[in-house]
Amino acid sequence: MNRELLLPDFIFESSWEVCNKVGGIYTVLSTRAKTLQDAMPDHVVFIGPDFWIDKENPLFVEDKKLWADWRRASAKETLHLRVGRWQIPGRPIVVLVDFKPFFAQKNDIYGRLWTEYQVDSLHAYGDYDEASMFSYAAGRVVESFYHRFLSDSKRVVYQAHEWMTGLGALYITIHVPAIATIFTTHATTIGRSIAGNGKPLYDYLFAYNGNQMADELNVQSKHSIERQTAHYVDCFTTVSDVTARECFELLDKQPDVVLPNGFEMDFVPKGVTFVNRRRKARQRILDVANALMGSSLGDDTLIISTSGRYEWKNKGIDVYLEALVRTLHDDRLQRPVLALVEVPAWQAGPREDLKDRLGQKNDSPLPNPFITHNLHQPGSDMVTQMLLRCGITNRESNRLKIMFVPCYLDGADGIFNMHYYDLLLGLDLTVYPSYYEPWGYTPLESVAFKVPCITTSLAGFGLWALDVKNTAGKSATRHAKPAALKPCYLDKDGVEVIQRSDYNFDEVADRIRDEIIGFSMLDDMEVDTARKAAAKLAEKAQWKYFISYYYKAYDIALRRAEQRVASL
């Protein structure tokens, strides 16, 4: 018998990435906010760290009249707050908190955390202290707000994202037991560390002990807060079945609910606007490439890309570049290809020689004609060194050329001066061959913008796409099929999911090569079919569909909180 779901009257969400655009969680929160705002206007409050006290934050507009009395009273409790609106669709309420005053209480806070929850903070280093003091401050914010504005008759949920906010969730469980707590891990500390250190993760996952690996990889404190939060909150969640298995093995806790990451289609332009912006993006990409390489790439060029955080193995940058080198030397490639690597590195500003050339016609390449910005330490940059090692010179005779864009595409990089989403419109194909990818927003964003993509079965999005398209059986047949004249299936699906494991690097590189070559052979009608298929898949990943998983998590958390209060 189906029971009616318990839904909250008020939701607090805490994350290091609220009004702080540093990673994928920002995309999760900022695209989902409008869906929650539409359902619960101004009863959803996001809490983030205030790094912008003395300077303007373009993502935040302060409203000094909103809850002014509470804000002034909170200052007497060492809670220094700014309240306003997040400048994203839905414009939700945000509380930014200055967490620095709590560093003076750090040892006492950690001591209570050990006593109450056995969280080991002795091995803390780096960003652990900063994140923990923010998390503690966020818990105090919710406690103060609850006692001033809410009551025991209100159903209230506090959702904490990643280990950085675990301390606050544990604080609330003790100090405001009526509030239901949800903890969402988007990637486990141990899983990411194992993969990032070159150890095989998936074939041996069942044999790893999380606590032992935390000692070996020197991430004891982060693992400890993550593990204990997962065990003590009312509802533990993660973002994909891939990470759910990881949580079970490494945190000794099966997630209560999987919360897949959705997208808000309002970010995608429509109609004539889409066509015009796509044309503008393609022209800008080709202009930069031709100025850099002294080439004459035209609109018939197949523009492909990978992007995301600069994680050499985890994001599959290594296998992507290997596939490009193999494609370059493959005689089947008939169409010119421009392959981008859009991953922010330690760059030292735009190349002045490239800036001077933009808008002019040149038939000679610049030195190092594969990189758009200067690097502080090019000798230790992995992309640069692989391109040099493989002899990538981007000669005019090469059918495939590679361009490394080592900067954030924020509209003011000095070369493209366009935002990431605007340039995404100009692509024909994207490749995200991740080894470690709990979800994978970049492939979802790609298909949402009608750009077919290649991803892997080790990405949460990849598994979801396989499930939606019901291609698991068909994929097995594909892998057995030899590379043919047109080895491409993207014209049917819009997304190709390559099976990836700990040990099939060469097979993955060959599959990517064959898909690129096959896609370059598609005619205009087949490309249009692929683009429509990509957009159709993205439609199924909208927040209006995925929000139901959150409602399930709210129900679980609220019922357990009711049981806790009843037992007090």
C-alpha positions as CSV (number, residue, x, y, z in Angstrom):
1,M,0.0,0.0,0.0
2,N,1.5,3.4,-1.0
3,R,1.7,5.9,1.7
4,E,1.6,9.6,1.2
5,L,5.0,11.2,1.2
6,L,6.0,13.6,4.0
7,L,7.3,16.8,2.5
8,P,9.1,19.6,4.3
9,D,7.7,23.0,5.0
10,F,11.2,24.5,5.0
11,I,14.5,23.3,3.5
12,F,18.1,24.4,4.3
13,E,20.9,23.3,2.0
14,S,24.5,23.9,2.8
15,S,27.4,23.6,0.4
16,W,30.9,25.0,-0.1
17,E,29.7,25.9,-3.6
18,V,26.8,28.1,-2.8
19,C,27.5,31.3,-4.7
20,N,31.0,29.9,-5.1
21,K,31.5,28.4,-8.6
22,V,34.3,25.9,-8.2
23,G,32.9,22.6,-9.3
24,G,30.1,20.3,-10.3
25,I,28.1,20.7,-7.1
26,Y,27.5,24.3,-8.0
27,T,25.8,23.1,-11.2
28,V,23.7,20.6,-9.1
29,L,22.4,23.3,-6.8
30,S,22.1,26.2,-9.2
31,T,20.1,24.3,-11.8
32,R,17.8,22.6,-9.3
33,A,17.1,25.8,-7.3
34,K,14.3,27.0,-9.6
35,T,12.4,23.7,-9.4
36,L,12.4,23.9,-5.6
37,Q,11.6,27.6,-5.6
38,D,8.6,27.0,-7.8
39,A,7.3,24.3,-5.4
40,M,8.2,26.2,-2.2
41,P,8.7,29.9,-2.8
42,D,11.3,31.4,-0.4
43,H,11.0,28.3,1.8
44,V,14.3,27.0,0.5
45,V,17.4,28.7,1.9
46,F,21.0,28.0,0.7
47,I,23.9,28.5,3.1
48,G,27.4,29.2,1.7
49,P,30.8,30.5,2.9
50,D,31.3,34.3,2.7
51,F,34.6,34.8,0.9
52,W,33.4,38.2,-0.5
53,I,33.1,40.4,2.5
54,D,35.3,43.1,1.1
55,K,34.6,42.7,-2.6
56,E,31.7,42.2,-4.9
57,N,30.3,38.7,-5.6
58,P,28.7,38.7,-9.0
59,L,26.6,35.7,-8.0
60,F,25.1,37.3,-4.9
61,V,22.9,40.4,-4.3
62,E,22.5,41.4,-0.7
63,D,19.1,42.3,0.7
64,K,19.7,44.2,4.0
65,K,16.0,44.3,4.8
66,L,15.4,40.6,4.6
67,W,15.4,39.1,8.2
68,A,17.3,42.2,9.3
69,D,16.4,41.8,13.0
70,W,17.5,38.2,13.0
71,R,20.8,39.1,11.3
72,R,21.6,41.8,13.9
73,A,20.7,39.5,16.8
74,S,22.9,36.7,15.2
75,A,25.9,39.0,15.3
76,K,25.8,38.9,19.1
77,E,26.1,35.1,18.8
78,T,29.3,35.4,16.7
79,L,27.3,34.7,13.6
80,H,28.2,37.3,11.0
81,L,25.8,36.9,8.1
82,R,24.8,38.4,4.9
83,V,21.4,37.6,3.5
84,G,20.3,38.1,-0.2
85,R,19.6,36.4,-3.5
86,W,21.6,33.9,-5.6
87,Q,21.7,35.3,-9.1
88,I,20.5,32.1,-10.8
89,P,17.1,31.0,-12.2
90,G,14.6,31.1,-9.3
91,R,16.7,33.7,-7.4
92,P,16.6,31.7,-4.1
93,I,17.4,33.1,-0.7
94,V,21.0,32.7,0.4
95,V,22.7,33.2,3.7
96,L,26.5,33.7,3.4
97,V,28.3,33.2,6.7
98,D,31.7,34.4,7.8
99,F,33.2,31.3,9.5
100,K,36.6,32.7,10.4
101,P,35.6,33.7,14.0
102,F,35.1,30.0,14.9
103,F,38.7,29.1,14.3
104,A,39.3,30.3,17.9
105,Q,37.0,27.4,19.1
106,K,38.4,24.8,16.7
107,N,39.9,22.5,19.2
108,D,36.8,22.5,21.4
109,I,34.6,21.8,18.4
110,Y,36.8,18.9,17.3
111,G,36.9,17.6,20.8
112,R,33.1,17.5,21.0
113,L,32.9,16.0,17.6
114,W,35.1,13.1,18.8
115,T,33.2,12.6,22.0
116,E,29.8,12.6,20.3
117,Y,30.5,11.0,17.0
118,Q,34.0,9.6,17.1
119,V,35.2,11.8,14.2
120,D,39.0,11.8,14.0
121,S,40.2,15.3,13.3
122,L,43.8,14.7,14.6
123,H,45.1,14.2,11.1
124,A,43.5,17.3,9.6
125,Y,45.5,19.4,7.2
126,G,44.9,21.7,4.2
127,D,41.3,22.6,3.6
128,Y,39.9,20.4,6.4
129,D,39.9,23.1,9.0
130,E,38.4,25.8,6.8
131,A,35.6,23.5,5.5
132,S,34.9,22.3,9.1
133,M,34.6,25.8,10.5
134,F,32.2,26.7,7.7
135,S,30.2,23.6,8.3
136,Y,29.9,24.3,12.0
137,A,28.9,27.9,11.3
138,A,26.2,26.7,8.9
139,G,24.8,24.4,11.6
140,R,24.7,27.4,14.0
141,V,22.9,29.5,11.3
142,V,20.2,26.8,11.0
143,E,19.8,26.4,14.7
144,S,19.4,30.2,15.2
145,F,16.9,30.6,12.4
146,Y,14.9,27.6,13.5
147,H,14.4,28.9,17.1
148,R,13.6,32.4,15.9
149,F,11.2,31.7,13.0
150,L,10.1,28.1,13.0
151,S,8.6,25.7,15.5
152,D,8.2,22.0,16.2
153,S,5.0,22.0,14.1
154,K,7.0,22.7,11.0
155,R,8.7,20.0,9.0
156,V,12.2,21.1,8.4
157,V,15.0,19.4,6.3
158,Y,18.7,20.2,6.4
159,Q,20.7,18.8,3.4
160,A,24.5,18.8,3.6
161,H,26.6,18.3,0.5
162,E,30.0,16.5,0.6
163,W,32.3,15.9,3.6
164,M,32.9,19.7,3.8
165,T,29.4,20.1,5.4
166,G,29.2,16.9,7.4
167,L,30.1,18.6,10.7
168,G,27.1,20.9,10.5
169,A,24.7,18.0,9.9
170,L,26.0,16.2,12.9
171,Y,25.7,19.4,15.0
172,I,22.0,19.8,14.0
173,T,21.2,16.2,14.8
174,I,22.1,16.8,18.5
175,H,21.2,20.5,19.0
176,V,18.0,20.6,16.9
177,P,16.8,17.0,16.8
178,A,13.4,18.0,15.2
179,I,15.2,18.9,12.0
180,A,15.6,16.0,9.6
181,T,19.1,15.7,8.2
182,I,20.2,14.5,4.8
183,F,23.8,14.0,3.7
184,T,24.8,13.7,0.1
185,T,28.2,12.6,-1.0
186,H,28.9,13.4,-4.6
187,A,32.2,11.4,-4.6
188,T,33.8,9.5,-1.7
189,T,37.2,10.8,-0.5
190,I,38.6,7.3,-0.6
191,G,37.3,6.4,-4.0
192,R,38.6,9.6,-5.6
193,S,42.0,9.1,-3.8
194,I,42.4,5.5,-4.9
195,A,41.6,6.4,-8.5
196,G,43.7,9.6,-8.4
197,N,46.7,7.6,-7.1
198,G,46.7,5.2,-10.0
199,K,45.4,2.2,-8.0
200,P,42.8,-0.1,-9.6
201,L,39.5,0.8,-8.0
202,Y,36.7,-1.2,-9.5
203,D,38.0,-4.8,-9.8
204,Y,39.3,-4.6,-6.2
205,L,36.6,-2.5,-4.6
206,F,35.2,-5.4,-2.6
207,A,38.6,-6.0,-1.0
208,Y,39.4,-2.4,0.0
209,N,38.9,-1.4,3.7
210,G,37.9,2.3,3.8
211,N,39.6,3.1,7.1
212,Q,42.8,1.2,6.1
213,M,43.0,3.1,2.8
214,A,42.4,6.4,4.5
215,D,45.6,5.7,6.6
216,E,47.5,4.7,3.5
217,L,46.4,7.7,1.4
218,N,46.7,10.2,4.3
219,V,43.0,11.3,4.2
220,Q,42.0,10.0,7.6
221,S,40.1,13.1,8.8
222,K,38.1,13.7,5.6
223,H,37.2,10.1,5.4
224,S,36.2,10.0,9.1
225,I,33.8,13.0,8.9
226,E,32.3,11.6,5.7
227,R,31.9,8.1,7.1
228,Q,30.4,9.1,10.4
229,T,28.0,11.7,8.8
230,A,26.8,9.0,6.5
231,H,26.0,6.7,9.5
232,Y,24.4,9.2,11.8
233,V,22.2,11.4,9.6
234,D,18.5,10.6,9.0
235,C,19.0,9.9,5.3
236,F,22.2,9.2,3.4
237,T,22.3,9.8,-0.3
238,T,24.6,9.8,-3.3
239,V,24.3,10.7,-7.0
240,S,24.6,7.4,-9.0
241,D,24.6,3.7,-8.7
242,V,28.4,3.8,-9.4
243,T,29.0,5.8,-6.2
244,A,26.4,3.9,-4.2
245,R,28.5,0.7,-4.6
246,E,31.5,2.7,-3.6
247,C,29.8,4.0,-0.5
248,F,28.7,0.5,0.5
249,E,32.3,-0.8,0.2
250,L,34.3,2.2,1.5
251,L,32.0,3.9,4.0
252,D,30.2,0.7,5.1
253,K,26.9,2.3,4.4
254,Q,24.3,1.7,1.7
255,P,22.8,4.9,0.6
256,D,19.1,5.2,1.4
257,V,18.3,7.0,-2.0
258,V,20.2,7.7,-5.2
259,L,19.7,11.3,-6.3
260,P,20.6,11.6,-10.0
261,N,21.7,15.1,-11.1
262,G,19.4,16.9,-13.5
263,F,19.5,19.9,-15.6
264,E,17.3,23.0,-16.2
265,M,16.6,23.5,-19.9
266,D,16.2,27.2,-19.3
267,F,20.0,27.4,-19.8
268,V,19.7,26.3,-23.4
269,P,18.8,29.0,-26.0
270,K,15.9,28.3,-28.4
271,G,15.2,28.8,-32.1
272,V,16.9,31.5,-34.1
273,T,18.9,32.5,-31.0
274,F,20.4,29.0,-30.8
275,V,21.4,29.0,-34.4
276,N,23.0,32.5,-34.3
277,R,24.9,31.8,-31.1
278,R,26.1,28.4,-32.5
279,R,27.4,30.2,-35.6
280,K,29.1,32.8,-33.5
281,A,30.8,30.2,-31.3
282,R,32.0,28.1,-34.2
283,Q,33.5,31.2,-35.8
284,R,35.3,32.2,-32.7
285,I,36.8,28.8,-32.1
286,L,38.0,28.6,-35.7
287,D,39.4,32.1,-35.7
288,V,41.5,31.4,-32.6
289,A,42.7,28.1,-34.0
290,N,43.6,29.6,-37.3
291,A,45.5,32.5,-35.7
292,L,47.3,30.1,-33.4
293,M,48.2,27.5,-36.1
294,G,48.4,29.6,-39.2
295,S,45.8,27.3,-40.7
296,S,42.7,27.7,-42.8
297,L,40.1,25.6,-41.0
298,G,36.7,26.3,-42.4
299,D,33.1,25.6,-41.3
300,D,33.3,22.0,-42.6
301,T,35.7,21.3,-39.7
302,L,34.5,18.8,-37.1
303,I,35.0,20.5,-33.7
304,I,35.3,18.1,-30.8
305,S,36.2,18.7,-27.2
306,T,36.7,17.4,-23.7
307,S,36.4,19.6,-20.6
308,G,36.1,19.7,-16.8
309,R,38.5,19.5,-13.9
310,Y,42.2,18.8,-14.7
311,E,42.2,15.3,-13.4
312,W,44.5,13.4,-15.8
313,K,43.3,9.9,-15.3
314,N,40.0,10.3,-13.5
315,K,38.5,12.6,-16.2
316,G,40.0,10.4,-19.0
317,I,42.2,13.2,-20.4
318,D,45.0,10.7,-20.9
319,V,42.9,8.3,-23.0
320,Y,41.3,11.2,-24.9
321,L,44.7,12.5,-26.0
322,E,45.8,9.0,-26.8
323,A,42.7,8.5,-29.0
324,L,43.4,11.8,-30.8
325,V,47.0,10.7,-31.6
326,R,45.7,7.5,-33.0
327,T,43.0,9.3,-35.0
328,L,45.7,11.7,-36.4
329,H,47.6,8.7,-37.9
330,D,44.6,6.9,-39.2
331,D,44.1,7.0,-43.0
332,R,40.4,6.6,-42.7
333,L,40.0,10.2,-41.5
334,Q,38.9,12.3,-44.4
335,R,37.4,15.4,-42.8
336,P,39.4,18.1,-41.0
337,V,39.0,17.8,-37.2
338,L,39.8,20.4,-34.5
339,A,40.0,18.8,-31.0
340,L,39.9,21.0,-28.0
341,V,41.2,20.2,-24.5
342,E,39.3,22.7,-22.2
343,V,40.7,22.0,-18.7
344,P,41.8,24.9,-16.4
345,A,45.5,24.7,-15.6
346,W,47.9,27.0,-13.8
347,Q,47.9,29.5,-16.5
348,A,49.6,32.9,-16.5
349,G,47.3,34.8,-18.8
350,P,46.5,34.9,-22.5
351,R,49.3,34.7,-25.1
352,E,50.0,38.2,-26.3
353,D,51.3,37.0,-29.7
354,L,48.0,35.2,-30.2
355,K,45.9,38.2,-29.1
356,D,47.8,40.3,-31.6
357,R,47.0,37.9,-34.4
358,L,43.3,37.6,-33.8
359,G,41.2,39.1,-36.6
360,Q,44.2,38.9,-39.1
361,K,45.0,36.3,-41.7
362,N,48.3,34.4,-41.1
363,D,49.7,31.4,-42.9
364,S,52.5,30.6,-40.4
365,P,52.1,29.0,-37.0
366,L,53.1,30.6,-33.7
367,P,55.6,28.8,-31.4
368,N,53.9,25.9,-29.6
369,P,50.9,26.2,-31.9
370,F,48.7,24.1,-29.7
371,I,48.1,26.2,-26.6
372,T,46.1,29.4,-26.2
373,H,47.4,30.7,-22.8
374,N,50.8,30.9,-21.1
375,L,51.5,28.4,-18.3
376,H,53.5,29.0,-15.1
377,Q,55.2,25.6,-15.3
378,P,54.8,24.1,-18.8
379,G,57.5,21.6,-18.1
380,S,55.3,19.9,-15.5
381,D,52.0,20.2,-17.3
382,M,50.8,16.8,-18.4
383,V,48.8,17.9,-21.5
384,T,51.6,20.0,-22.8
385,Q,54.2,17.4,-22.2
386,M,52.2,14.6,-23.9
387,L,51.5,16.8,-27.0
388,L,55.3,17.6,-27.2
389,R,56.2,14.0,-26.7
390,C,53.8,12.8,-29.4
391,G,55.1,15.4,-31.8
392,I,51.9,17.4,-32.2
393,T,52.8,20.4,-34.4
394,N,49.4,21.1,-36.0
395,R,50.9,21.3,-39.5
396,E,48.5,22.5,-42.2
397,S,48.7,19.0,-43.8
398,N,47.5,17.3,-40.6
399,R,43.8,16.3,-40.9
400,L,43.4,16.5,-37.1
401,K,44.7,19.4,-35.0
402,I,44.7,19.8,-31.2
403,M,44.2,23.0,-29.2
404,F,44.8,23.2,-25.5
405,V,42.6,25.8,-23.7
406,P,44.0,25.9,-20.1
407,C,41.7,28.5,-18.6
408,Y,38.3,29.0,-17.1
409,L,35.9,30.1,-19.8
410,D,34.3,32.9,-17.8
411,G,33.8,35.4,-20.6
412,A,37.0,37.3,-19.7
413,D,39.9,34.9,-20.5
414,G,41.6,37.3,-22.9
415,I,41.3,35.0,-26.0
416,F,37.9,33.6,-26.5
417,N,36.1,36.0,-24.1
418,M,33.0,33.8,-24.2
419,H,31.4,31.8,-21.5
420,Y,31.7,28.0,-21.4
421,Y,28.1,27.4,-22.3
422,D,28.3,29.8,-25.3
423,L,31.3,28.0,-26.7
424,L,29.7,24.6,-26.0
425,L,27.1,25.6,-28.6
426,G,29.7,25.6,-31.3
427,L,30.9,22.0,-30.8
428,D,29.9,19.0,-33.0
429,L,31.0,16.2,-30.7
430,T,32.3,15.9,-27.1
431,V,34.3,13.1,-25.5
432,Y,34.3,12.4,-21.7
433,P,36.0,9.0,-21.3
434,S,36.1,9.2,-17.5
435,Y,37.7,6.6,-15.2
436,Y,36.2,8.1,-12.0
437,E,33.0,10.1,-12.5
438,P,30.3,9.7,-9.9
439,W,27.8,11.5,-12.2
440,G,29.2,13.6,-15.0
441,Y,27.6,17.0,-15.7
442,T,29.7,17.7,-18.7
443,P,28.1,15.0,-20.9
444,L,24.7,15.9,-19.7
445,E,25.3,19.6,-20.5
446,S,26.6,18.5,-23.9
447,V,23.5,16.6,-24.9
448,A,21.3,19.4,-23.5
449,F,23.0,21.7,-25.9
450,K,22.3,19.2,-28.8
451,V,26.0,18.1,-28.9
452,P,26.3,14.3,-29.2
453,C,28.8,12.9,-26.8
454,I,30.9,9.8,-26.0
455,T,31.2,8.8,-22.3
456,T,31.9,5.6,-20.3
457,S,30.2,3.0,-18.2
458,L,32.2,4.3,-15.2
459,A,30.3,7.6,-15.2
460,G,27.0,7.8,-13.4
461,F,25.5,9.7,-16.3
462,G,26.8,6.9,-18.7
463,L,25.0,4.2,-16.7
464,W,21.8,6.3,-16.6
465,A,22.0,6.8,-20.3
466,L,22.4,3.1,-20.9
467,D,19.4,2.4,-18.8
468,V,17.2,5.0,-20.5
469,K,18.2,3.9,-24.0
470,N,18.0,0.2,-23.0
471,T,21.3,-0.4,-24.9
472,A,23.0,-2.7,-22.5
473,G,22.5,-5.7,-24.8
474,K,23.2,-3.8,-27.9
475,S,26.4,-2.5,-26.5
476,A,27.8,-6.0,-26.1
477,T,27.2,-6.6,-29.9
478,R,28.9,-3.3,-30.7
479,H,32.1,-4.2,-28.9
480,A,32.4,-7.4,-30.8
481,K,31.9,-5.6,-34.1
482,P,35.2,-4.8,-36.0
483,A,35.9,-1.2,-37.0
484,A,34.0,-0.7,-40.2
485,L,33.8,2.1,-42.8
486,K,31.3,4.0,-40.6
487,P,32.0,2.7,-37.0
488,C,29.6,5.2,-35.4
489,Y,26.3,4.8,-33.5
490,L,25.9,8.4,-32.4
491,D,23.5,9.1,-35.2
492,K,21.0,6.7,-33.5
493,D,21.5,7.5,-29.8
494,G,23.1,10.9,-29.4
495,V,25.3,9.4,-26.8
496,E,27.7,6.5,-27.0
497,V,28.7,4.8,-23.7
498,I,31.9,2.9,-23.9
499,Q,32.5,0.0,-21.5
500,R,35.5,0.9,-19.4
501,S,37.3,-1.0,-16.7
502,D,40.6,-0.9,-14.7
503,Y,42.6,-2.5,-17.5
504,N,41.1,-1.7,-21.0
505,F,42.8,1.7,-21.7
506,D,43.9,0.7,-25.3
507,E,40.5,-0.7,-26.2
508,V,38.8,2.6,-25.0
509,A,41.3,4.7,-27.0
510,D,40.6,2.7,-30.1
511,R,36.8,2.9,-29.6
512,I,37.0,6.7,-29.3
513,R,39.2,6.9,-32.4
514,D,36.7,4.8,-34.3
515,E,33.7,6.9,-33.1
516,I,35.4,10.1,-34.1
517,I,36.2,8.8,-37.6
518,G,32.8,7.4,-37.9
519,F,31.1,10.6,-36.9
520,S,33.2,12.5,-39.4
521,M,31.7,10.4,-42.1
522,L,28.1,11.1,-41.3
523,D,26.1,13.2,-43.7
524,D,24.2,16.3,-42.7
525,M,20.9,14.3,-42.2
526,E,22.6,11.8,-40.0
527,V,24.3,14.5,-37.9
528,D,21.0,16.2,-37.5
529,T,19.5,12.9,-36.3
530,A,22.3,12.6,-33.8
531,R,21.8,16.1,-32.5
532,K,18.0,15.5,-32.1
533,A,18.7,12.2,-30.3
534,A,21.0,14.0,-27.9
535,A,18.5,16.7,-27.1
536,K,15.7,14.0,-26.6
537,L,17.9,12.2,-24.1
538,A,18.6,15.4,-22.2
539,E,14.9,16.1,-22.0
540,K,14.5,13.0,-19.8
541,A,17.1,14.4,-17.3
542,Q,15.3,17.6,-16.4
543,W,14.9,18.4,-12.7
544,K,11.1,18.3,-13.0
545,Y,11.6,14.5,-13.4
546,F,14.5,13.9,-11.0
547,I,13.1,16.0,-8.2
548,S,10.9,13.0,-7.2
549,Y,14.0,11.3,-5.8
550,Y,14.6,14.2,-3.5
551,Y,11.0,14.0,-2.3
552,K,11.6,10.4,-1.4
553,A,14.7,11.4,0.6
554,Y,12.8,14.1,2.4
555,D,10.2,11.6,3.4
556,I,12.7,9.1,4.8
557,A,14.5,11.8,6.7
558,L,11.4,13.4,8.1
559,R,10.0,10.1,9.3
560,R,13.3,9.2,11.1
561,A,13.5,12.6,12.7
562,E,9.9,12.1,14.0
563,Q,11.0,8.8,15.5
564,R,14.0,10.4,17.1
565,V,12.0,13.2,18.7
566,A,9.3,10.7,19.9
567,S,12.0,8.7,21.7
568,L,13.5,11.7,23.6
